[in-house]
Amino acid sequence: MKMKANRIEWIDLAKGMAIFLMVCGHTSIPASVSNWIWSFHMPLFFLVSGMLFFPERHTSFNGFVLRRCRTLLIPWVVFSLVVLCYTPVEAVYAFSHFHNLYALWFLPVLFVTELMGFFIAKIQFWGGKLIVAICLASIGYLLGEYGITFPFELEVSLYATLFYMIGYVCKDALVKVKEKWIAIVALLLTNIILSIILPRTDMAVNQCGWYGLNAGNALVGTMAFFLLAKKMEKWDAKNIVRRFLTWAGNNTIIVLGLSQVLNLIIKDYMACLPLSNAISSLLRHLLLWFVLWVLSILINRFAPELIGKKRIKQHR
């Protein structure tokens, strides 16, 4: 069976794990753990985006662009304004120098990646799609090596196209692959070991490490979490971990857009409390996720347009 355009829970679970690790990665954690998280978590999002691209939904390029403006650029502007309100000096500097703010770099980069993917997907032979994606990724890698940048980190889109098109071309195979604990453990251990050996990957600044090897390690880590997500999908529907990760996967754009600025706000307010570093960090994380949960309910119910969603009409 070919992958359909319906929502698949294990994909949400994989996204939920990746976005949770992203939030953890932006806190004070050991460099080795941070390097491991960075080795795969953003490639995973680009790969998932490719899996969820269905050309048959879009009859024209203009319509595709308008849809992506609504789902990606509007949230980018909205969350950038939120950051501007809390950190005006840093935000004004970023925009005056055409830089993105925090994790918000992902949204315009994904927008450009999807536009390129729209045309690459029209190539009839699947190998041709991957060849073009590899060529674009190679250009992106060279730009990073020579320190050549474009406004709002858009050069990263070239490298990201590789993961996007792998997700698009291999979507049916990824859906069919069976989850085995031995495969999950082997892939995860390989990913961890390689993240220690290889240079750090940081797609936010087009830092690709050793070209080919770092990309391959990103795919290994992504595959490990895909299989783990498939295992989790079989857990009890009431399992709190499964429910939390599914919610996080459904609301990645809110977590991505607000988690870092909220963490700063919470950290500032908790600075005066006489707490140990460990207790303060734990409470800050719990409060952060609670606030994000509340905001996700409010935004989805009362202002879904802010995150690119259409308002569901209530039938009386």
C-alpha positions in Angstrom: 0.0 0.0 0.0 1.2 3.4 -0.9 1.4 6.1 1.8 -1.8 8.1 1.9 -2.2 11.8 2.8 -3.9 10.9 6.0 -2.3 11.6 9.4 0.0 8.7 10.7 0.5 8.7 14.4 4.0 7.3 14.4 5.1 10.3 12.3 3.7 12.6 15.0 5.5 10.5 17.7 8.8 10.8 15.8 8.3 14.6 15.4 7.3 14.8 19.1 10.5 13.1 20.2 12.6 15.3 17.9 11.0 18.5 19.1 11.4 17.4 22.8 15.1 16.8 22.2 15.3 20.1 20.4 14.0 21.9 23.5 16.4 19.9 25.7 19.3 20.8 23.3 18.7 24.5 23.9 19.4 24.1 27.6 22.6 23.6 29.6 23.4 20.0 28.7 26.8 18.3 28.1 28.3 19.0 24.7 28.3 15.3 23.8 24.6 15.0 24.3 24.0 18.2 22.4 26.1 17.0 19.5 24.1 13.7 19.4 20.7 15.6 19.3 22.0 18.0 16.6 23.3 15.1 14.5 19.7 14.1 13.4 16.9 16.2 14.8 16.6 18.9 12.2 17.2 16.5 9.2 14.4 14.4 10.7 12.0 17.3 10.3 13.0 18.0 6.7 12.7 14.3 5.9 9.2 14.1 7.4 8.2 17.2 5.5 9.2 15.4 2.3 7.2 12.3 3.3 4.1 14.5 3.8 4.5 16.2 0.4 1.8 15.0 -2.1 2.0 16.7 -5.5 -1.5 15.5 -6.5 -2.9 17.9 -3.9 -1.6 20.9 -5.7 -2.9 21.8 -9.2 -0.7 24.8 -9.7 2.6 26.3 -8.4 0.9 29.5 -7.4 -1.6 27.7 -5.2 1.3 25.7 -3.6 3.2 28.9 -2.8 0.1 30.5 -1.3 -0.5 27.4 0.9 3.1 27.3 2.1 3.0 31.1 2.8 0.0 30.5 5.0 1.5 27.4 6.8 5.1 28.5 7.1 5.7 32.3 6.6 2.7 33.6 8.6 3.8 31.6 11.7 7.4 32.8 11.1 6.3 36.4 11.1 4.0 36.0 14.1 6.6 34.2 16.3 9.3 36.7 15.2 7.1 39.5 16.5 6.7 37.7 19.8 10.4 37.5 20.1 10.7 41.1 19.1 8.5 42.1 22.0 10.6 40.4 24.6 14.1 40.8 23.2 13.8 44.0 21.0 17.5 44.8 20.9 18.5 41.3 19.8 15.5 40.9 17.5 16.1 44.3 15.7 19.7 43.4 15.2 18.8 40.0 13.8 16.3 41.4 11.3 18.5 44.4 10.3 21.2 41.9 9.4 18.8 39.5 7.8 19.2 36.8 10.4 16.6 34.5 11.8 15.7 34.4 15.5 16.4 31.2 17.5 14.9 28.1 16.0 12.7 30.2 13.7 15.3 29.8 11.0 13.6 26.4 10.2 10.4 28.0 8.8 11.7 30.2 5.9 14.3 27.5 5.1 11.7 24.8 4.9 9.6 27.2 2.7 12.4 27.5 0.1 13.2 23.8 0.4 9.6 22.9 -0.4 9.5 25.3 -3.4 12.6 23.5 -4.8 11.0 20.1 -4.0 7.9 21.0 -5.9 9.9 21.2 -9.2 12.3 18.3 -8.4 9.3 16.0 -7.7 8.2 16.5 -11.4 11.3 14.5 -12.6 9.9 11.2 -13.7 12.7 8.9 -12.6 13.2 8.7 -8.9 16.9 8.4 -9.3 16.9 11.7 -11.1 15.2 13.3 -8.2 17.9 12.2 -5.8 20.7 13.2 -8.2 19.4 16.7 -8.4 18.9 16.8 -4.6 22.5 15.6 -4.1 23.8 18.2 -6.4 21.9 21.0 -4.6 23.1 19.6 -1.2 26.7 19.6 -2.5 26.3 23.3 -3.4 24.9 24.0 0.0 27.8 22.2 1.7 30.4 24.2 -0.3 28.6 27.4 0.6 28.9 26.5 4.2 32.6 25.5 3.9 33.4 28.9 2.3 31.2 30.9 4.7 28.9 32.2 2.0 25.5 33.1 3.3 22.2 34.4 2.1 19.5 36.4 3.9 17.7 34.5 6.7 20.0 31.4 6.3 18.3 30.4 3.0 21.5 28.7 1.8 20.6 25.9 4.3 17.7 25.1 2.0 20.1 23.6 -0.6 21.5 21.1 1.9 18.0 20.4 3.4 16.7 19.5 0.0 18.6 16.2 0.2 16.6 15.1 3.3 13.4 16.4 1.9 13.7 14.5 -1.3 14.8 11.3 0.4 11.6 11.5 2.5 9.5 12.1 -0.6 11.1 9.4 -2.7 11.3 6.8 0.1 8.0 7.5 1.9 6.3 4.2 1.0 9.3 2.2 2.0 9.6 4.0 5.3 6.0 3.3 6.0 6.4 -0.4 5.3 9.7 -1.0 7.2 9.2 -3.2 10.2 10.2 -2.1 13.7 12.5 -4.5 15.4 14.2 -3.8 18.7 17.5 -5.1 17.5 17.4 -2.7 14.6 16.4 0.2 16.8 19.3 -0.5 19.3 21.8 -1.0 16.5 20.8 2.2 14.6 20.7 4.2 17.8 24.2 3.0 19.0 25.6 3.7 15.6 24.2 7.2 15.6 25.5 8.0 19.1 29.0 6.6 18.3 29.2 8.5 15.0 28.0 11.7 16.7 31.0 11.5 19.0 33.5 10.8 16.2 32.2 13.2 13.5 32.2 17.0 13.6 29.1 18.7 15.0 26.2 19.2 12.6 24.3 22.5 13.0 22.0 23.2 10.1 21.0 26.5 11.5 24.4 27.9 10.4 24.9 25.5 7.5 27.5 23.5 9.5 27.4 20.1 7.7 30.4 18.4 9.2 32.1 15.8 6.9 29.9 15.8 3.9 28.3 12.5 3.2 29.2 11.0 6.6 27.3 13.5 8.7 24.4 13.3 6.3 24.5 9.5 6.5 24.6 9.6 10.3 21.5 11.9 10.3 19.7 9.3 8.3 20.7 6.6 10.7 19.5 8.6 13.7 16.3 9.5 11.9 15.6 5.9 11.0 16.2 4.8 14.7 13.5 7.3 15.9 11.1 6.3 13.1 11.3 2.6 14.2 11.0 3.6 17.9 8.0 5.8 17.1 6.4 2.8 15.4 6.9 0.8 18.6 5.4 3.5 20.6 2.3 3.6 18.3 1.4 0.2 19.7 1.5 1.3 23.3 -1.8 1.9 25.2 -3.5 4.9 23.9 -3.7 6.3 27.5 0.0 6.0 28.0 1.1 9.4 29.2 4.4 9.3 27.3 2.6 8.4 24.0 0.0 11.1 24.6 2.6 13.8 25.4 4.7 13.0 22.3 1.7 12.8 20.1 0.6 16.3 21.3 4.2 17.6 20.8 4.3 16.1 17.3 0.9 17.8 16.5 2.1 21.1 17.8 5.7 21.3 16.7 5.3 24.7 15.1 4.1 26.2 18.4 6.9 24.5 20.4 9.5 25.5 17.8 8.3 29.1 17.7 7.8 29.8 21.4 9.9 27.4 23.5 13.1 29.4 23.5 11.6 32.8 24.3 9.3 31.3 26.9 12.3 29.6 28.5 14.1 33.0 28.7 11.0 34.5 30.3 10.6 31.7 32.9 14.3 31.7 33.6 14.2 35.4 34.3 11.3 35.1 36.7 12.8 32.1 38.5 16.2 33.7 38.9 15.3 35.2 42.3 14.1 31.9 43.8 16.5 30.2 46.3 16.6 26.9 44.4 19.5 24.6 43.4 20.4 24.5 39.8 19.0 21.0 39.4 15.6 21.8 41.0 15.4 25.1 39.1 16.1 23.4 35.8 13.5 20.7 36.4 10.8 23.2 37.5 11.6 25.4 34.5 11.1 22.6 32.1 7.9 21.4 33.7 6.5 25.0 33.7 7.7 25.5 30.1 5.8 22.5 28.8 2.7 23.3 30.8 2.6 26.9 29.3 3.2 25.5 25.8 0.3 23.0 26.3 -2.0 25.8 27.5 -1.0 28.0 24.6 -1.5 25.2 22.1 -5.1 24.8 23.3 -5.8 28.5 23.1 -4.1 29.0 19.7 -5.7 26.0 18.0 -9.1 26.9 19.4 -9.2 30.7 19.0 -6.5 31.7 16.6 -5.5 28.8 14.4 -4.6 31.3 11.6 -1.6 32.3 13.6 0.0 28.9 12.9 -1.2 28.6 9.4 -4.3 26.5 10.1 -7.8 27.1 8.8 -10.5 27.8 11.3 -13.0 24.9 11.5 -16.5 26.1 11.0 -18.9 25.1 13.7 -22.2 23.6 12.4 -25.2 24.7 14.4 
